[in-house]
Amino acid sequence: MYAKLNSAGLFGIDAFVVDVETDVSRGLSRFDMVGLPDTAVKESRERVRSSMKNKGYTFPDSRITVNLAPADTKKEGPLYDLPIFLSLLISSEQLNVNTEGCMFMGELSLSGKICKASGVLPMVIKARQCGFHSVFVPFDNAAEASVVEGINVYPAADVGEVIAHLKGEIKIKPAKADDYYKDGDDTNYPDFAQVRGQYAVKRALEVAAAGGHNVILIGPPGSGKSMLAKRIPSILPDMTFDEKIETTKIHSIAGVLPSGKPLIEQRPFRSPHHTVSPAALAGGGTVPKPGEISLAHNGVLFLDELPEFARNSMEVLRQPLEDGEVSISRVAGRLSYPCDVMLIVAMNPCPCGYLGHPTKPCTCPQGAAARYLNKVSGPLLDRIDIHVEVPPVDYESLSSKDDAEPSAEIKKRVNKAREVQNRRYEGTNISSNANLTSAKLREVCVMSEAAENLMKNSFDKLGLSARAYDRVLKVARTIADMDESEIIEVKHIAEAIQYRSLDRKYWNNR
């Protein structure tokens, strides 16, 4: 007898519908699975066999063929256990229920318990788009699936619950997003109020947050580079609903979504260790999974001690930073994951860290500082908008009893500048000044005559590249937005050029 149920698969950030077809016929006992299943899918046979036995059903002693269509697309993961289990019961005439308009997904334990799966959110979104009225998901995935409106989401902890619901013996309560939201703000980012001194650095980070610009922090050990970077998410604008959905989809696919959390409400902050591989940073695998740069989508990617990263790991960032997405080609196909991130990197000026320190001498041998700085390529540096020197903090600032300005106050100014940008770029795919295209740059970055003269002189003296020129204009546009000025004035260009000082002071003299 033949039976067909529906499930879903993942290809990149998007899902596709999978038809789980089962045929039980006479013949020697055999179980064949076709449709490009990976090893985890093939092992479904043993999990389903044990689940059937432990739930009081009989595994058919017949010729069994399971097809996962479309047959030309790779299927991976154990989430097809549940639909295979049910389709086997139906095709062996042990269960007679109507599954029209339903989608099923979930891994089974040997006892029949439905285990948590990865990528449930994009699958439920696809089910709604394709007109399914009900979707059965693992109980532990109920929170993320509940945010999709217009479809009944039934969370089940055990396959017996699904069968009883389909037979009308019980009614599983549909998951609702309101059941999982908690009162209060669960933000746990540290606050800028705890940072003593470093007023110029905090100003630069405020500008970066207002325009979504990339930043490099360079200074001696203990000057507060990491401490400042970890506080940047606390001043970034609140996420829109679309940003929350897209960010949550990526974390769901990667299997790192916190349990019981319907949506990622706060901008991600990812800080991989410097031993991270290029594949872990950009994404990889036979069927590529999101890497750190995609997991930081709509948030911050922080690379501490940048020169310690492998050269190929650093260079893999160049194209994603420029395009806002990372493209990965494999035999299984070509995938793209979004990675609109604010890149923050930190480094010492030399191996010992004390080059240029006001009180501690540099102990590096001659040429060591130049070799250390040369680990960072010019093309990567060009893609970083703002260069900030982080000096050591003096005793007076550290011992001060006065509270510094809290993140909440800085965030108000950042939000105000972002509102200006949102109105300006309404109807386009530009989210902030940092994402300006070359064509749009000339349109929105209108300079006064004096500002244009200053820009020309600085371009010649600093030897800026064409990309660095664009970066200066973008930062100046952000500073002007913070001043509520439509025209970029001299002071805006002057401050923006100041943030390229490392071009001259360090890299041009290596």
Beta strands, then each sheet from edge to edge (+ up, - down):
strand 1: 2-11
strand 2: 14-25
strand 3: 30-34
strand 4: 63-69
strand 5: 102-104
strand 6: 107-108
strand 7: 114-115
strand 8: 134-138
strand 9: 152-156
strand 10: 215-218
strand 11: 269-270
strand 12: 283-284
strand 13: 289-290
strand 14: 300-303
strand 15: 325-330
strand 16: 333-338
strand 17: 342-347
strand 18: 386-389
sheet 1: 1+ 2- 4+ 3+
sheet 2: 5+ 8+ 9+
sheet 3: 6+ 7-
sheet 4: 11+ 14+ 17+ 10+ 18+
sheet 5: 12+ 13-
sheet 6: 15+ 16-
end
